[in-house]
Amino acid sequence: MLPQSEPSGTLVDRYFELIDQIVTITLKGQLRSKEQIYQMLAAGTESGTGEIFERCLSERLTTTAALVQNSADEAKQARASRSLRAMQAINGEWERYQKAQQASSVITTAAQAILQAPAGERFEIWLGYFDPNQANRLTLDGLKQLAQTFDKAPLEDADVKREIQQLSSGMRAGIDAYQRLEGVLIEWIYQTSSAIGFEGETSWGPWRLWSERVNHPVPKQLFQTIGSNQSIAEWVRRQSLDLQSWVELVVLLQSLRQALATWFEQQPYDSKWGLKQTVSTYLTFAAIWCEILNGLNDAADITCADREQLVQGCFQTLMQILRSFSQQSYFPMYGGIFALFSGDYLKNAISYLDEPLKRVEGTQEKARILTLLGYSQRTVGRYDRALDFHQQALDIARSAADQPCEIANLNHLSRIYLAQKNYGEAINYSQRALILARQAGDRLGEANALTNLGYSEVLSAQALERLDRDDYELAVNYLQQGLALAEKQGDRQSQSLCYNSLGIAYVILAEPQTAIPYLEKGVKAAMASGDLYLQGLNFAYLAEACHARLERERAVLAALLAMYLLEQINAAEWRQPAGLLIVLQGQLGEITFEQLRRQLRAELTAVIGVDDYDHLPQLLANYRKTLEG
């Protein structure tokens, strides 16, 4: 909008003069730096008239470019070329100036909103301006400027002044803590090679290194807690943290997550590894906030008013991470959060999201998050809750016209009905997913639908005891089509599901020699994708196939790995390999069985580590107790 005190024609003339002036001093060699252009633009343009300046600059650029293109006089053409380069420099500095003005506007707006907010709402409002999903979010530089703005604000009310000071101090502390870790952000990756997730004393990860490098007490204690596989929720319950500490944690953890995800995304030499670690990064930091939220809900040393503010703020932070994750092209529509949980205290972390998610509106992001949660719930045998999550996700995905998500949930529903032995519904949902996937050109969805359909047909025929040749060939054909599509898509998780389903089909069809190669490939694909559930499931049926061929050593190895991996993520299927191990123990005798376990030590520890190898007899004893009970 033009200032009423000045006619637009005069303003246009002024802007043309400003552009020509900058071009003239550039051609005369009087321009010291691009910063001089920036300062001239800042002094010579008025707020709210950016469109007028841009039209003037665009006109000059067009006219000058035409002179360069059409002039027959070499001297005039050379001068026009120099003028054009000068105008392009003006354009670059104008864009920089506009971004700075926009950032300044966001800081001013944020400061006003936070200062004017009622007591108890400032933390939540501040979080909205630091949301990574917002186009004009506050950067770390923006936070510094916001803190400076707060320092200058005339505050008379003592309570308001104290809360604003805590916000400022928290932002500065979070930025300082992040800058101390920025230089060693990925140093831990080169120390060994494993996964980013929550792991035990002997494992690898950033937490120990970060706890040594950061000198702020709150993040140091948090990293030490994670690094020693202790409960984050318990740590939170023991704390009496003020607003400054919570702001510091948000700034630090969000900055670390974004920096790590960006670094992993940009790995050109091993993109699949980078992609796996990017997914793990999102899920790991989401899990941390799940645990923090759980601890806050039960913390005793906190007032009701503070609890309400902090719980809402932590939930908001968690949802920001999940929403950002759900918008990525690599969002695991066919995977689950459990894949990187190995600490006992995280097995049920996903349950903490159930109630809070009911407060979130039905958006595309919510549909995708519910898809992730439903898959995770299915693996631990909570089929009713998984059905509820996937049905909600299906309805929302349809409303949001998110067909890949809709197809994924049809496939997940098919898989749940398979687990419940409701083969009619399993076939129904897989057929619906297949039709929709082919209509939409969703090859990954089609691969999963074909796999579900073939697997459902095998199990249905087995239940009806009518496995004739036609049923066999039709079901295997579906499975082979699904595998071929999954391999073309390069999706390791779907490949693992296809290999697993084919392997199980051949085990059921009493063809273990055909099943074994598929299950072995399924193990490798699951390891590459980081899906512990499919990894464990492939090992479980590999053990069955090897046992059927009287290859007892291989059967014991596969069953021990399956039992451990599935029990670690609390998957209901862990009892299947445990039961087979009891049978093998009876066939071999306890002494021979124990000798065999020790002989397999190197192969077992290569997958699960020394400490967990020593835990295997206890797992088997626990299973035996459930039988006796």
C-alpha positions as CSV (number, residue, x, y, z in Angstrom):
1,M,0.0,0.0,0.0
2,L,1.4,3.4,-1.0
3,P,1.9,6.2,1.5
4,Q,-0.9,8.7,1.1
5,S,1.4,11.7,1.5
6,E,3.3,10.9,-1.7
7,P,2.0,10.2,-5.2
8,S,2.9,6.8,-6.7
9,G,4.6,8.5,-9.7
10,T,7.0,10.3,-7.5
11,L,7.9,7.1,-5.6
12,V,8.4,5.3,-8.8
13,D,10.8,8.1,-10.0
14,R,12.7,7.9,-6.7
15,Y,13.1,4.1,-7.0
16,F,14.3,4.4,-10.6
17,E,16.8,7.0,-9.5
18,L,18.0,4.8,-6.7
19,I,18.6,1.9,-9.0
20,D,20.4,4.1,-11.6
21,Q,22.5,5.6,-8.8
22,I,23.7,2.2,-7.6
23,V,24.5,1.2,-11.2
24,T,26.4,4.4,-11.8
25,I,28.7,4.1,-8.8
26,T,29.2,0.4,-9.7
27,L,30.3,1.3,-13.3
28,K,32.6,4.1,-11.9
29,G,34.3,1.6,-9.6
30,Q,33.1,3.4,-6.5
31,L,31.2,0.5,-5.0
32,R,33.2,-0.9,-2.0
33,S,31.1,-4.0,-1.4
34,K,27.7,-5.6,-1.8
35,E,27.0,-4.4,1.8
36,Q,27.0,-0.9,0.4
37,I,24.2,-1.8,-1.9
38,Y,22.3,-3.4,1.0
39,Q,22.6,-0.2,3.1
40,M,21.5,2.1,0.2
41,L,18.4,-0.1,-0.4
42,A,17.6,0.0,3.3
43,A,17.9,3.8,3.4
44,G,16.3,4.5,0.1
45,T,13.1,2.3,0.2
46,E,10.0,2.7,2.4
47,S,8.2,0.0,4.4
48,G,5.2,-1.4,2.6
49,T,6.4,-0.4,-0.9
50,G,8.4,-3.4,-1.8
51,E,6.2,-4.3,-4.8
52,I,6.8,-0.9,-6.4
53,F,10.5,-1.2,-6.1
54,E,10.5,-4.7,-7.5
55,R,8.4,-3.6,-10.5
56,C,11.0,-0.8,-11.1
57,L,13.9,-3.1,-10.8
58,S,12.2,-5.7,-13.1
59,E,11.6,-3.0,-15.7
60,R,15.2,-1.9,-15.7
61,L,16.4,-5.6,-15.8
62,T,14.2,-6.3,-18.8
63,T,15.2,-3.2,-20.7
64,T,19.0,-3.7,-20.0
65,A,18.8,-7.4,-21.0
66,A,17.2,-6.4,-24.3
67,L,20.1,-3.9,-24.9
68,V,22.6,-6.7,-24.3
69,Q,20.8,-9.0,-26.6
70,N,20.1,-6.6,-29.5
71,S,22.7,-3.9,-29.5
72,A,25.0,-3.9,-32.6
73,D,27.4,-1.4,-31.0
74,E,30.0,-3.4,-29.0
75,A,30.8,-0.5,-26.7
76,K,27.1,0.0,-25.8
77,Q,26.6,-3.7,-25.5
78,A,29.6,-4.0,-23.1
79,R,28.3,-1.1,-21.0
80,A,24.8,-2.7,-20.9
81,S,26.4,-6.0,-19.8
82,R,28.1,-4.3,-16.9
83,S,24.9,-2.5,-16.0
84,L,23.0,-5.8,-16.1
85,R,25.5,-7.4,-13.7
86,A,25.1,-4.4,-11.4
87,M,21.3,-4.8,-11.4
88,Q,21.6,-8.5,-10.7
89,A,23.7,-7.6,-7.7
90,I,21.0,-5.1,-6.6
91,N,18.4,-7.9,-7.0
92,G,20.4,-10.3,-4.8
93,E,20.8,-7.7,-2.1
94,W,17.2,-6.7,-2.3
95,E,16.2,-10.4,-1.7
96,R,18.5,-10.4,1.3
97,Y,17.0,-7.2,2.6
98,Q,13.5,-8.5,2.2
99,K,14.4,-11.7,4.1
100,A,15.9,-9.6,6.9
101,Q,12.8,-7.4,7.0
102,Q,10.6,-10.5,7.1
103,A,12.7,-12.0,9.9
104,S,12.5,-8.7,11.8
105,S,8.8,-8.6,11.4
106,V,8.5,-12.2,12.8
107,I,10.6,-11.3,15.8
108,T,8.5,-8.1,16.5
109,T,5.3,-10.1,16.2
110,A,6.6,-12.9,18.4
111,A,7.8,-10.5,21.0
112,Q,4.5,-8.6,21.2
113,A,2.4,-11.9,21.3
114,I,4.6,-13.4,24.1
115,L,4.7,-10.2,26.1
116,Q,1.0,-9.6,25.9
117,A,0.0,-13.2,26.6
118,P,-1.6,-14.2,30.0
119,A,0.6,-15.9,32.6
120,G,1.0,-19.6,31.9
121,E,0.6,-19.3,28.1
122,R,3.9,-17.7,27.1
123,F,5.9,-21.0,26.8
124,E,3.3,-22.5,24.4
125,I,3.1,-19.3,22.3
126,W,6.9,-19.2,22.1
127,L,6.9,-22.8,20.9
128,G,4.6,-21.9,18.1
129,Y,7.2,-19.4,16.7
130,F,10.0,-22.0,17.0
131,D,7.9,-24.6,15.1
132,P,10.0,-26.2,12.3
133,N,6.8,-26.6,10.3
134,Q,6.2,-22.9,10.0
135,A,7.5,-21.1,6.9
136,N,8.6,-18.0,9.0
137,R,9.8,-19.8,12.1
138,L,12.4,-18.2,14.3
139,T,16.0,-19.4,13.6
140,L,18.7,-19.5,16.2
141,D,19.7,-16.0,15.1
142,G,16.1,-15.0,15.4
143,L,16.0,-16.4,19.0
144,K,19.1,-14.3,19.9
145,Q,17.4,-11.2,18.5
146,L,14.1,-12.1,20.4
147,A,16.1,-12.4,23.6
148,Q,17.7,-9.0,23.0
149,T,14.2,-7.5,22.3
150,F,13.0,-9.0,25.7
151,D,16.0,-7.4,27.4
152,K,14.9,-4.0,26.2
153,A,11.2,-4.4,27.1
154,P,10.1,-2.1,29.9
155,L,8.4,-4.6,32.3
156,E,6.9,-3.4,35.6
157,D,5.1,-6.5,36.8
158,A,7.6,-8.7,38.7
159,D,6.1,-12.0,37.7
160,V,6.0,-11.1,34.0
161,K,9.6,-9.9,34.2
162,R,10.7,-13.1,35.9
163,E,9.0,-15.3,33.2
164,I,10.4,-13.3,30.3
165,Q,13.9,-13.4,31.8
166,Q,13.6,-17.2,32.1
167,L,12.5,-17.4,28.4
168,S,15.5,-15.2,27.4
169,S,18.0,-17.1,29.5
170,G,16.6,-20.5,28.2
171,M,17.0,-19.4,24.6
172,R,20.6,-18.2,25.2
173,A,21.5,-21.4,27.1
174,G,20.0,-23.7,24.5
175,I,21.9,-21.9,21.7
176,D,25.1,-22.0,23.6
177,A,24.7,-25.7,24.4
178,Y,24.0,-26.5,20.8
179,Q,27.0,-24.5,19.6
180,R,29.2,-26.5,21.9
181,L,28.0,-29.7,20.3
182,E,27.8,-28.5,16.7
183,G,31.4,-29.2,16.1
184,V,31.2,-32.8,17.3
185,L,27.6,-33.4,16.0
186,I,28.5,-36.5,14.1
187,E,31.9,-37.5,15.6
188,W,30.4,-40.5,17.3
189,I,29.5,-42.0,13.9
190,Y,33.1,-42.6,13.1
191,Q,33.8,-44.4,16.3
192,T,31.9,-47.5,15.3
193,S,28.9,-48.5,13.2
194,S,25.5,-49.3,14.5
195,A,22.2,-47.4,15.0
196,I,21.3,-44.1,16.5
197,G,18.6,-45.4,18.9
198,F,18.4,-46.0,22.6
199,E,20.8,-48.7,23.5
200,G,22.7,-50.2,26.4
201,E,26.0,-49.7,28.2
202,T,28.2,-51.3,25.5
203,S,26.5,-49.7,22.5
204,W,27.1,-46.7,20.3
205,G,25.4,-43.4,20.0
206,P,25.9,-39.7,20.5
207,W,24.7,-39.5,24.1
208,R,27.9,-40.3,26.0
209,L,30.0,-38.0,23.8
210,W,27.4,-35.2,24.0
211,S,27.2,-35.5,27.8
212,E,31.0,-35.0,28.0
213,R,31.1,-32.0,25.7
214,V,28.1,-30.0,27.0
215,N,28.7,-28.0,30.2
216,H,25.1,-27.2,31.0
217,P,23.7,-29.4,33.9
218,V,20.2,-30.2,32.6
219,P,21.1,-31.5,29.1
220,K,24.3,-33.2,30.5
221,Q,22.1,-35.2,33.0
222,L,19.6,-36.0,30.2
223,F,22.3,-37.3,27.9
224,Q,23.8,-39.3,30.7
225,T,20.4,-40.8,31.5
226,I,19.9,-41.9,27.9
227,G,23.5,-43.1,27.4
228,S,23.2,-45.4,30.5
229,N,19.8,-46.7,29.3
230,Q,18.0,-45.3,32.3
231,S,14.4,-44.1,32.3
232,I,14.0,-40.5,31.0
233,A,10.6,-40.4,32.6
234,E,12.1,-41.3,36.0
235,W,14.8,-38.6,35.6
236,V,12.1,-36.0,34.8
237,R,10.1,-37.1,37.9
238,R,13.1,-36.4,40.1
239,Q,13.7,-32.9,38.7
240,S,12.5,-29.5,39.7
241,L,13.1,-27.7,36.5
242,D,12.1,-24.1,35.9
243,L,10.9,-22.6,32.6
244,Q,14.5,-21.6,31.6
245,S,15.5,-25.3,31.7
246,W,12.6,-26.4,29.5
247,V,13.2,-23.7,26.9
248,E,16.9,-24.7,26.9
249,L,16.0,-28.3,26.3
250,V,13.6,-27.5,23.4
251,V,16.1,-25.3,21.7
252,L,18.9,-27.8,22.1
253,L,17.0,-31.0,21.2
254,Q,15.2,-29.5,18.2
255,S,18.4,-28.0,16.9
256,L,20.3,-31.3,17.3
257,R,17.5,-33.3,15.6
258,Q,17.3,-30.9,12.6
259,A,21.1,-30.8,12.1
260,L,21.4,-34.6,12.4
261,A,18.5,-35.3,10.0
262,T,19.9,-32.8,7.5
263,W,23.3,-34.4,7.6
264,F,22.0,-37.9,7.1
265,E,19.7,-36.8,4.3
266,Q,22.8,-35.4,2.4
267,Q,24.9,-38.6,2.5
268,P,25.7,-39.3,-1.2
269,Y,27.9,-42.4,-0.7
270,D,25.4,-44.6,1.2
271,S,22.0,-43.0,0.7
272,K,20.1,-46.1,2.1
273,W,22.1,-45.9,5.3
274,G,21.6,-42.2,5.5
275,L,17.8,-42.6,4.9
276,K,17.6,-45.3,7.6
277,Q,19.4,-43.0,10.1
278,T,17.2,-40.0,9.2
279,V,14.1,-42.0,10.0
280,S,15.8,-43.2,13.3
281,T,16.7,-39.6,14.1
282,Y,13.1,-38.4,13.9
283,L,11.8,-41.4,15.9
284,T,14.5,-41.2,18.5
285,F,13.8,-37.6,19.3
286,A,10.1,-38.2,19.2
287,A,10.6,-41.0,21.8
288,I,12.6,-38.7,24.0
289,W,9.7,-36.2,24.2
290,C,7.3,-39.1,24.7
291,E,9.3,-40.1,27.8
292,I,9.6,-36.5,29.0
293,L,5.8,-36.1,28.6
294,N,5.2,-39.2,30.6
295,G,7.5,-38.1,33.4
296,L,5.8,-34.7,33.6
297,N,2.4,-36.3,34.0
298,D,3.5,-38.0,37.2
299,A,6.0,-35.5,38.5
300,A,5.2,-34.7,42.2
301,D,7.4,-31.6,42.7
302,I,5.4,-29.3,40.4
303,T,2.3,-27.2,40.8
304,C,-0.8,-27.9,38.8
305,A,-0.5,-24.7,36.9
306,D,3.1,-25.3,35.9
307,R,2.3,-28.9,35.0
308,E,-0.5,-28.0,32.7
309,Q,1.7,-25.4,30.9
310,L,4.7,-27.8,30.6
311,V,2.7,-30.9,29.6
312,Q,1.0,-28.9,26.8
313,G,4.3,-27.5,25.7
314,C,6.1,-30.8,25.6
315,F,3.2,-32.4,23.7
316,Q,3.3,-29.5,21.2
317,T,7.0,-30.1,20.7
318,L,6.4,-33.8,20.2
319,M,3.7,-33.1,17.6
320,Q,6.0,-30.7,15.8
321,I,8.5,-33.4,15.3
322,L,6.0,-36.0,14.1
323,R,4.3,-33.5,11.8
324,S,7.6,-32.6,10.3
325,F,8.4,-36.3,9.9
326,S,5.0,-37.1,8.3
327,Q,5.6,-34.6,5.5
328,Q,8.9,-36.2,4.4
329,S,9.0,-38.4,1.3
330,Y,10.7,-41.2,3.3
331,F,8.0,-41.3,6.0
332,P,7.7,-45.1,6.7
333,M,4.1,-45.8,5.8
334,Y,4.7,-49.5,6.3
335,G,7.0,-49.3,9.4
336,G,6.7,-48.5,13.1
337,I,8.3,-46.6,16.0
338,F,9.3,-49.7,17.9
339,A,12.1,-50.3,15.4
340,L,14.7,-48.4,17.4
341,F,13.5,-49.0,20.9
342,S,15.7,-51.5,22.8
343,G,15.4,-50.1,26.4
344,D,12.7,-51.7,28.5
345,Y,11.3,-48.3,29.5
346,L,10.5,-47.4,25.9
347,K,8.5,-50.5,25.0
348,N,5.2,-48.8,25.8
349,A,6.3,-45.2,25.0
350,I,3.9,-45.1,22.1
351,S,0.9,-45.6,24.5
352,Y,1.6,-42.1,25.8
353,L,0.4,-40.6,22.5
354,D,-3.0,-42.3,22.5
355,E,-4.9,-39.8,24.6
356,P,-3.1,-36.5,23.6
357,L,-3.7,-37.3,19.9
358,K,-7.4,-37.1,20.4
359,R,-7.0,-33.4,20.8
360,V,-5.4,-33.0,17.3
361,E,-7.6,-32.2,14.4
362,G,-8.1,-34.6,11.5
363,T,-5.3,-33.6,9.2
364,Q,-3.1,-35.5,6.7
365,E,-0.3,-35.4,9.3
366,K,-2.5,-36.9,11.9
367,A,-3.5,-39.7,9.6
368,R,0.1,-40.6,8.9
369,I,1.1,-40.4,12.6
370,L,-1.9,-42.7,13.4
371,T,-0.6,-45.1,10.7
372,L,2.8,-45.3,12.4
373,L,1.2,-45.9,15.8
374,G,-1.2,-48.5,14.5
375,Y,1.7,-50.5,13.0
376,S,3.6,-50.3,16.3
377,Q,0.6,-51.4,18.3
378,R,0.1,-54.5,16.0
379,T,3.6,-55.8,16.6
380,V,3.0,-55.9,20.4
381,G,-0.3,-57.8,19.9
382,R,-2.6,-54.9,20.8
383,Y,-4.9,-55.7,17.8
384,D,-8.0,-53.8,19.0
385,R,-6.0,-50.6,19.5
386,A,-4.2,-51.1,16.2
387,L,-7.5,-51.5,14.4
388,D,-8.8,-48.3,16.0
389,F,-5.7,-46.4,15.0
390,H,-5.7,-47.6,11.4
391,Q,-9.5,-47.1,11.0
392,Q,-9.1,-43.5,12.2
393,A,-6.2,-43.0,9.8
394,L,-8.1,-44.5,6.9
395,D,-11.1,-42.2,7.5
396,I,-8.8,-39.1,7.8
397,A,-6.7,-40.1,4.8
398,R,-9.8,-40.3,2.6
399,S,-11.0,-36.9,3.8
400,A,-7.5,-35.4,3.1
401,A,-7.3,-37.2,-0.3
402,D,-4.0,-38.8,0.8
403,Q,-4.2,-42.0,-1.3
404,P,-0.8,-43.5,-0.4
405,C,-1.9,-43.2,3.3
406,E,-5.3,-44.6,2.5
407,I,-3.8,-47.6,0.7
408,A,-1.3,-48.2,3.5
409,N,-4.0,-48.4,6.1
410,L,-6.1,-50.8,4.0
411,N,-3.0,-53.0,3.8
412,H,-2.4,-52.7,7.6
413,L,-6.0,-53.6,8.3
414,S,-5.6,-56.7,6.1
415,R,-2.5,-57.6,8.1
416,I,-4.2,-57.2,11.5
417,Y,-7.2,-59.4,10.4
418,L,-4.6,-62.0,9.2
419,A,-3.1,-62.0,12.7
420,Q,-6.6,-62.4,14.2
421,K,-7.2,-65.3,11.7
422,N,-10.1,-63.5,10.1
423,Y,-9.0,-64.5,6.6
424,G,-12.2,-63.3,4.9
425,E,-11.7,-59.7,6.1
426,A,-7.9,-59.9,5.4
427,I,-8.6,-60.9,1.8
428,N,-11.3,-58.2,1.5
429,Y,-9.0,-55.4,2.6
430,S,-6.0,-56.6,0.6
431,Q,-8.2,-56.7,-2.5
432,R,-9.5,-53.1,-1.9
433,A,-5.9,-52.0,-1.4
434,L,-4.8,-53.7,-4.6
435,I,-7.5,-52.1,-6.7
436,L,-6.9,-48.6,-5.3
437,A,-3.1,-48.9,-5.6
438,R,-3.3,-49.9,-9.2
439,Q,-5.7,-47.0,-9.9
440,A,-3.4,-44.6,-8.2
441,G,-0.2,-46.0,-9.6
442,D,1.1,-46.6,-6.1
443,R,3.6,-49.4,-6.7
444,L,4.7,-49.8,-3.1
445,G,1.1,-50.1,-2.0
446,E,0.4,-52.6,-4.8
447,A,3.4,-54.7,-3.7
448,N,2.1,-54.8,-0.1
449,A,-1.4,-55.5,-1.3
450,L,-0.3,-58.4,-3.5
451,T,1.8,-59.8,-0.6
452,N,-1.1,-59.6,1.8
453,L,-3.5,-61.1,-0.7
454,G,-1.2,-64.1,-1.4
455,Y,-0.4,-64.6,2.3
456,S,-4.1,-64.4,3.2
457,E,-5.0,-67.0,0.5
458,V,-2.4,-69.4,1.8
459,L,-3.5,-69.1,5.4
460,S,-7.2,-69.3,4.5
461,A,-6.7,-72.4,2.4
462,Q,-4.6,-74.0,5.2
463,A,-7.4,-73.2,7.7
464,L,-10.0,-74.9,5.4
465,E,-7.6,-77.8,4.7
466,R,-8.0,-77.4,1.0
467,L,-4.5,-76.6,-0.2
468,D,-4.9,-78.1,-3.7
469,R,-2.6,-77.2,-6.6
470,D,-4.7,-74.3,-7.9
471,D,-4.9,-72.6,-4.5
472,Y,-1.1,-73.0,-4.1
473,E,-0.2,-71.6,-7.5
474,L,-2.6,-68.6,-7.2
475,A,-1.4,-67.6,-3.8
476,V,2.3,-68.0,-4.6
477,N,1.8,-66.0,-7.9
478,Y,0.4,-63.1,-5.8
479,L,3.4,-63.3,-3.5
480,Q,5.9,-63.4,-6.4
481,Q,4.3,-60.4,-8.0
482,G,4.5,-58.5,-4.8
483,L,8.1,-59.4,-4.3
484,A,9.0,-58.3,-7.9
485,L,7.3,-54.9,-7.3
486,A,9.0,-54.4,-3.9
487,E,12.4,-55.2,-5.4
488,K,11.8,-52.7,-8.2
489,Q,10.9,-50.0,-5.7
490,G,14.0,-50.8,-3.7
491,D,12.0,-50.7,-0.4
492,R,13.8,-53.0,2.0
493,Q,11.0,-53.1,4.5
494,S,8.4,-54.2,1.9
495,Q,11.0,-56.7,0.4
496,S,11.4,-58.2,3.8
497,L,7.6,-58.6,4.2
498,C,7.4,-60.3,0.8
499,Y,10.3,-62.6,1.5
500,N,8.8,-63.4,4.9
501,S,5.4,-64.1,3.5
502,L,6.8,-66.4,0.8
503,G,9.0,-68.2,3.3
504,I,6.1,-68.7,5.7
505,A,3.9,-69.9,2.8
506,Y,6.4,-72.5,1.8
507,V,6.8,-73.6,5.5
508,I,3.0,-74.1,5.7
509,L,3.2,-75.9,2.3
510,A,5.8,-78.3,3.9
511,E,8.5,-77.1,1.5
512,P,11.2,-75.9,3.9
513,Q,14.0,-76.3,1.4
514,T,12.2,-73.6,-0.7
515,A,11.3,-71.5,2.3
516,I,14.9,-71.1,3.7
517,P,16.4,-68.9,0.9
518,Y,13.4,-66.5,1.1
519,L,13.6,-66.2,4.8
520,E,17.4,-65.6,4.7
521,K,16.9,-62.8,2.2
522,G,14.1,-61.5,4.5
523,V,16.5,-61.3,7.4
524,K,19.0,-59.3,5.4
525,A,16.3,-56.9,4.0
526,A,14.9,-56.4,7.5
527,M,18.4,-55.7,8.9
528,A,19.0,-53.1,6.1
529,S,15.7,-51.4,6.8
530,G,16.1,-51.4,10.6
531,D,12.8,-53.2,11.2
532,L,13.4,-55.4,14.2
533,Y,9.9,-56.9,14.1
534,L,10.3,-58.3,10.5
535,Q,13.9,-59.3,11.4
536,G,12.7,-61.3,14.3
537,L,9.7,-62.8,12.4
538,N,12.0,-63.9,9.6
539,F,14.4,-65.6,12.1
540,A,11.4,-67.3,13.8
541,Y,10.2,-69.0,10.6
542,L,13.7,-69.7,9.5
543,A,14.1,-71.6,12.7
544,E,10.9,-73.6,11.9
545,A,12.1,-74.4,8.4
546,C,15.6,-75.5,9.6
547,H,13.9,-77.6,12.3
548,A,11.7,-79.3,9.6
549,R,14.9,-80.2,7.7
550,L,16.5,-81.5,11.0
551,E,19.2,-78.8,10.8
552,R,19.2,-78.3,14.5
553,E,22.2,-76.1,14.9
554,R,20.8,-73.5,12.4
555,A,17.4,-73.9,14.0
556,V,18.8,-73.1,17.5
557,L,20.7,-70.1,16.2
558,A,17.7,-68.6,14.3
559,A,15.3,-69.3,17.2
560,L,17.6,-67.7,19.8
561,L,17.9,-64.6,17.7
562,A,14.2,-64.5,17.0
563,M,13.2,-64.9,20.6
564,Y,15.6,-62.1,21.7
565,L,14.7,-59.6,19.0
566,L,10.9,-60.1,19.3
567,E,11.0,-60.0,23.1
568,Q,13.0,-56.8,23.1
569,I,10.3,-54.9,21.2
570,N,7.6,-56.7,23.3
571,A,6.2,-58.4,20.2
572,A,3.7,-61.2,21.0
573,E,5.4,-63.6,18.6
574,W,8.5,-64.0,20.8
575,R,6.8,-67.0,22.3
576,Q,6.9,-69.0,19.0
577,P,10.7,-69.3,18.8
578,A,10.9,-69.8,22.6
579,G,8.5,-72.7,22.3
580,L,10.6,-74.2,19.5
581,L,13.7,-73.8,21.7
582,I,12.1,-75.8,24.4
583,V,11.4,-78.6,21.9
584,L,14.9,-78.5,20.6
585,Q,16.3,-78.5,24.2
586,G,14.2,-81.7,24.8
587,Q,15.5,-83.3,21.6
588,L,19.1,-82.5,22.2
589,G,19.2,-82.7,26.0
590,E,20.0,-79.8,28.2
591,I,23.8,-80.3,28.3
592,T,24.1,-80.7,24.5
593,F,21.8,-77.7,24.0
594,E,23.9,-75.5,26.3
595,Q,27.1,-76.6,24.6
596,L,25.6,-75.7,21.3
597,R,24.5,-72.2,22.5
598,R,28.1,-71.6,23.6
599,Q,29.4,-72.8,20.2
600,L,27.1,-70.2,18.6
601,R,28.3,-67.4,20.8
602,A,30.3,-65.5,18.1
603,E,27.3,-65.6,15.7
604,L,24.9,-64.6,18.3
605,T,26.9,-61.7,19.8
606,A,27.6,-60.4,16.3
607,V,23.8,-59.6,16.2
608,I,22.8,-58.9,19.8
609,G,26.0,-58.2,21.7
610,V,27.7,-59.9,24.6
611,D,25.4,-58.7,27.5
612,D,22.3,-59.8,25.7
613,Y,23.9,-63.1,24.8
614,D,24.3,-63.8,28.5
615,H,20.6,-62.9,29.0
616,L,19.3,-65.6,26.6
617,P,19.0,-68.4,29.2
618,Q,17.0,-66.1,31.4
619,L,14.6,-65.4,28.6
620,L,14.1,-69.1,28.0
621,A,13.6,-69.6,31.8
622,N,11.0,-66.9,31.8
623,Y,9.1,-68.6,29.0
624,R,9.3,-71.9,30.8
625,K,7.8,-70.3,33.9
626,T,4.8,-69.0,31.9
627,L,4.2,-72.6,30.8
628,E,4.4,-73.9,34.3
629,G,2.2,-71.1,35.6
